[in-house]
Amino acid sequence: MTELKPRPAPRTIDETLDLLTGADYMADRSLATVLFLSLRMKRPLFLEGEAGVGKTEIAKVLAQALGRRLIRLQCYEGLDVSSAVYEWNYAAQMIEIRMEEAAGKVDRSDMERNVFSEKYLIRRPVLDALTGKAGAAPVFLIDELDRTDEAFEAFLLEILSDFQVTVPELGTIKAQEPPIVIITTNRTREIHDALKRRCLYHWVDYPNAKRELEIVRRKVPQANSRLSAEVVSFIQKLRQIELFKVPGVAETIDWAGALTELDKVALDPETVSDTIGVLLKYQDDIARIEQGEGRRILNEVKAELSAAE
């Protein structure tokens, strides 16, 4: 495993923007500003937006650029403390108890101290995120928080306020240096105000055409330039019509990559129809595109790009 070499946080908004751009993440200045403030103020950053707009990627890029560990807590319905924070290694504890009994040790207080020690504590993402050293705090990604229930959301309040966790058998464990916390949500439900107040907030929107084209050029550099322009223009127009789930930036990159694998240098109706499953994941949306919307959008794209040449 490559040893991480922690680097200091950027000192200005421009340095933050350069840090993201250097890792091929094309951010606007408003995102760079709130990220800079989050790092300087040591406050969690709450990122909200549609799926596929690059919220999770921000945490990954930040960890890479700052040389920090990325600790990810993937949220889901039913997530509990034993999965997210810590649990005890019960099997190892039972073996220790049996061995001490076999050795004739019967002092229950000593036995309890032995089995409920750090040696048998299994650190899950939350507790692991609180073990960073000064100058090397990890990036802690709490991904898709809206998938959990309100009880777990309430549990996070202590962590986000004081960066500490209480383990009844050991006491309170507090971070030497607060982790860099990134929280994402796709807004499938509202997150309580009490949690949001502990964070800085930013809505991550779909990029404009210019920025999305630059993203494609960086992420799929082997793609034909004409093809990249048509892909971005097509998807920008696709987001303007009513679909059950419009494609995000992740789908833009995937589509450009798939078309490049097929040695395409431009879009045509057949290619759009054959590869539409890379963009859209619901049959009703696919049917709408194949019933004429796709051809209409493609004609507009061709005409606009030709006029601009």
Secondary structure as UniProt FT lines:
FT   HELIX           13..22
FT   TURN            23..24
FT   HELIX           29..41
FT   STRAND          45..48
FT   TURN            51..52
FT   HELIX           55..66
FT   STRAND          70..74
FT   TURN            77..78
FT   HELIX           81..84
FT   STRAND          86..88
FT   HELIX           90..102
FT   TURN            103..104
FT   HELIX           108..115
FT   HELIX           118..120
FT   STRAND          121..123
FT   HELIX           125..129
FT   TURN            130..131
FT   TURN            134..135
FT   STRAND          139..143
FT   HELIX           145..147
FT   HELIX           150..162
FT   STRAND          164..167
FT   TURN            168..170
FT   STRAND          171..174
FT   STRAND          180..185
FT   HELIX           193..196
FT   TURN            197..198
FT   STRAND          200..203
FT   HELIX           209..219
FT   TURN            221..222
FT   HELIX           225..238
FT   TURN            239..240
FT   HELIX           249..261
FT   TURN            262..263
FT   HELIX           269..279
FT   HELIX           283..288
FT   HELIX           289..293
FT   HELIX           294..308
//
